[in-house]
Amino acid sequence: MNLHVTPNDHIQGAKDALIEMIEYGDYQCPYCRKAYYILKELPAELRKNIRLVFRNFPLQDLHEHALHAAIAAEVAASQGKFWEMHDIIFENQHYLSDSDLIKYAREIGLDVERFKNEFGNDQFFEKVKSDFESGERNGVEGTPTFFINGEIFEGNWMGAEFTEYLQSLI
């Protein structure tokens, strides 16, 4: 298993956080949306001890808009707004057409013409593909999948067990 975090990853939180959480997610997956809100609602004391890394794992066979949503987030990253696009996509998960993604780019303050021009750029598709392949190498089979301090979390992330486990690490 190779979960080494690199400068190409999208990271929130302190480098020296007690918990490093890598999430492989799909923007159109309803479970990933639920996980998004669970992570947002963790107690502040716990959140400040988490270094969250998000990697794209679009399940294209199940979710027709997942790949374009992931690419949109990567294009937003090129303008320094990955997390803003990540959040707005999950918060509007039922509206992920290309025109919706352009609307979100405008709403978060991106240069929309640049966003549209870069959307078809291979480098953004390649980043999504690289994330996906990393997930496959690490045994990811569905979304969301969490690795916590280098170990896959096999428990129930939707219940109190998840929060209790994270709290046990700090």
Beta strands, then each sheet from edge to edge (+ up, - down):
strand 1: 10-12
strand 2: 19-25
strand 3: 50-56
strand 4: 145-148
strand 5: 151-152
sheet 1: 1+ 3- 2- 4+ 5-
end
